[in-house]
């Protein structure tokens, strides 16, 4: 009987601790919300920069090829 009481007592204490921990979670404050928005904005800006960099690289490759083609045409004349 003593073992049963100790087991039940431990179970009650563990349940109380779990309930207390679940209730202790903080809600997000205004600084955390603003920080998340800043992070999202910076991430989107980084993506846009990458897209622009790729487009510039493609245009530079085309310009280089066009220059090479023009040079080759002039040499053949």
Backbone torsions as a table, in degrees:
resi	resn	phi	psi	omega
1	UNK	NA	-36.6	-179.6
2	UNK	-64.5	-39.1	179.8
3	UNK	-64.2	-40.7	179.5
4	UNK	-62.1	-43.5	179.5
5	UNK	-64.2	-40.5	-179.9
6	UNK	-67.4	-40.0	179.0
7	UNK	-65.3	-45.7	178.6
8	UNK	-65.1	-39.2	178.3
9	UNK	-62.9	-42.6	178.5
10	UNK	-64.8	-39.9	179.1
11	UNK	-64.3	-41.0	179.1
12	UNK	-64.9	-43.8	179.4
13	UNK	-63.0	-44.0	-179.8
14	UNK	-63.6	-41.0	178.3
15	UNK	-63.2	-42.3	178.8
16	UNK	-64.1	-41.4	178.8
17	UNK	-64.6	-43.4	179.1
18	UNK	-63.7	-40.3	177.9
19	UNK	-64.8	-40.2	179.4
20	UNK	-66.0	-41.9	178.9
21	UNK	-65.3	-38.4	179.5
22	UNK	-64.8	-33.7	-179.5
23	UNK	-81.4	-9.1	-175.5
24	UNK	-90.4	-3.4	-177.6
25	UNK	-65.5	130.0	-179.0
26	UNK	-78.0	147.0	172.3
27	UNK	-85.5	155.7	-179.1
28	UNK	-68.2	133.4	177.8
29	UNK	-90.9	177.3	-178.0
30	UNK	-64.6	-33.4	179.8
31	UNK	-68.7	-39.7	178.5
32	UNK	-67.0	-39.0	177.7
33	UNK	-64.1	-45.0	178.9
34	UNK	-64.0	-40.0	178.6
35	UNK	-61.2	-41.4	178.7
36	UNK	-65.2	-39.6	179.1
37	UNK	-65.6	-39.6	177.5
38	UNK	-63.1	-44.8	178.7
39	UNK	-58.6	-43.1	179.7
40	UNK	-64.8	-40.7	-179.7
41	UNK	-65.3	-42.9	179.7
42	UNK	-64.8	-39.9	179.2
43	UNK	-63.5	-43.6	178.9
44	UNK	-64.4	-40.4	179.1
45	UNK	-63.2	-40.8	178.0
46	UNK	-61.5	-40.0	178.1
47	UNK	-64.0	-42.4	179.8
48	UNK	-64.3	-39.0	178.9
49	UNK	-63.8	-42.3	178.4
50	UNK	-61.5	-42.6	178.7
51	UNK	-61.9	-44.1	179.9
52	UNK	-64.3	-40.7	179.5
53	UNK	-61.8	-41.6	178.4
54	UNK	-63.8	-43.2	179.7
55	UNK	-63.4	-42.0	179.0
56	UNK	-63.0	-42.8	178.8
57	UNK	-61.0	-42.5	178.6
58	UNK	-63.5	-42.1	-180.0
59	UNK	-67.3	-36.8	178.2
60	UNK	-66.7	-39.8	177.3
61	UNK	-62.7	-42.9	179.2
62	UNK	-64.5	-42.6	179.4
63	UNK	-63.0	-40.8	177.8
64	UNK	-63.3	-41.8	178.6
65	UNK	-66.1	-41.6	178.4
66	UNK	-61.6	-41.1	178.9
67	UNK	-65.2	-42.5	178.6
68	UNK	-62.9	-43.2	178.7
69	UNK	-62.9	-41.5	-179.8
70	UNK	-65.8	-39.9	179.3
71	UNK	-66.1	-40.8	179.9
72	UNK	-65.5	-40.0	178.2
73	UNK	-62.8	-42.0	-179.2
74	UNK	-65.5	-35.8	-179.4
75	UNK	-70.1	-30.7	-178.1
76	UNK	-75.7	-21.6	-178.0
77	UNK	-72.7	NA	NA
